[in-house]
Amino acid sequence: MMQLITMTKQAFADYLPLAISQFAEEKVLAGNWTANESVQLSQETFANLLPNDENTKDHHLFSIQQDLLLVGMIWLHQSSTTASFIYDFIIFDEFQRKGYGEQAMKLLEIEARKLGIEEIGLHVFGHNNGAIKLYNKLGYITTNISMTKKI
C-alpha cells in the first residue's frame, strides 16, 4: 500500500543533498545554468524556498512509501488558500515505470483537498518526456511553453 508520510527531520536531511544535485543537473540540461554555478545556485534556491527546512510554513514535504519502502519524495507549496505548486517530485530510478508516480500524485490530490486546495500547478523540464506523459495522463494541461534554440 502506498502512503505519503510527512517528512521527518532525518528524511529531509537525506532528501536535501539529492534534491539540490538533481535540480542543479536539470537546470544545466535545460540550458538555464552553467555546470560551474549550478550547485551553488541550487543550494541558494533551496535555502530561499525552505528557510526552516522541512518545517517551513505552507510547504508540505512527503516521503512516498510503498509497503514501508521509500520510493520517492514530493514537495507541495500552498501558495494561497486554494492554490498550490509542486516544487519537487522524485520517484527513484529503480521504482520508475511501475505506476508509483501516478499513485503518489493521486494521493497528493487527496492531501491537497484536505488543505482546501483546489488547484495544483507544477513545472516540468521540456526534456523530461516521462514526466510530461504522466502529467498529461493525470489531467494536467499545458499553460506555458518556453522554447530555446542554440545557434
N, C-alpha and C positions, 0 to 999 in steps of 0.2 A: 504494500500500500504506500502510495506517495503522500508526503506531508511537506508543508512549508513550516519550518521551525525558526522562530525569531533568533537571529544570530547572537551567539554568546560572545563575550569578550575574546575568548580563545579562538572561536570560529572567525571572528573579524580579523584577528591578528594573523591567522592563516590565509585569509582571503586577500587582504590588502596588497601584499607583495605581488601576488599573481595578477590581481586586477590592474595594478599600476603597470606591470610589464606588458600585459596583453593590450591595454589601452594605448600605450606608447607604440607598440608594434602596429596596431591598427591605424593610428594616425600617420605613421611613416608610410604604410602601404597605400593609404588614401592620398598621400602627397601633401598632407597638411603640415607636417613637421619633418625636420631632418633627423637622421639617426642620432647625431651628436646631442641634440637638445631634447629628444623625445622623453627620456626617463625623467629628467628634471621637470619638464612641463607637465608630465603626467602626475608626478608627485605633488606639484603645486595645485593641479586641478582637484585631486582628491582631498588635499588639505583644505582647500577653499570650500568644497562642497560638504565635507564631513568634519567640521572643526571639533566636534565632540565624538568623533569616531562612530561606533555603532549606536550611540545614544543621541545623535544629532536630531533635533526636533523636526518632525514631519518627514523624516527619512525612515523607511521600513526595509530593513535588510533581513533576508531569509536564507537559511541553508535549505537546500532541496534534498530531501531524503527519500529513498526508495527502499522500503523494508529495512530501515535503520542504516542503510548505506548512503554516504554522502555522494550525490551525483552532480551537484552544481550549486549555484547561488543566484539570487535575484535581488535587485535593489529598486524599490519603488519610492519616488518622492511625491508627496502630496503637495502640489503647488498651489491649490486653492481648496475650498471646501468640497468642490465637486470634480476637480481635475487632478490628474497625476501624470507622472512621466517615469518611464523605466530608464534608469541610468545605466544599469548593467544587468546582463543575463548571461550566465555561463552554464552550459552543460559540458562537463569534462569530456574530452575526446573519446574515451573508451565507452561512454554511455550515449553518444550521439547516434542518431538514426534509429532509435529504439522506441520513440514515442514519448520519452521523458520530457522533452521540451514542450510539447503540446499539453501534456498533463499539468506541468508546472504552471504554464500560462493560464490554464483554466482555473487552477487553484488560486492563482494570484487575483483573478477576477472576483472570486468569492471573497477573498480578504479585502479587496478594494471596495466592494459593495458594503461590507461591514463598516467601513470608514466613511460611507456616504459618497464615495467616488462614483461618478457617472461616466467618466472618460479617462482612458489611458492612452498616452502618447508614447512614442519611442523614436529613436534614431537607429538606422541600420546602415552600415557602410555598404556602398554600392557593390563591392567585390564579394560580399557575403551572401551568395546565392541561396545557400541552405536556409539562412535566417529569413531572407525575403520570402521564400516559398512557404515557410512556416507561418509567418505573419499574414500573408495573403490567405492562407488556408483558414486561419483563425478569424478572418473578417476585418483585419486592419486595412485601411485604404491609404494610398499614397497621397500626401498633402503637399509635398515639395520635392523637387528634384534639382540637385546641383550637379553640374557637369563640368569636366575639365578635359582639355586636350593638350598634350605635350607637343611642342613644336620645336 
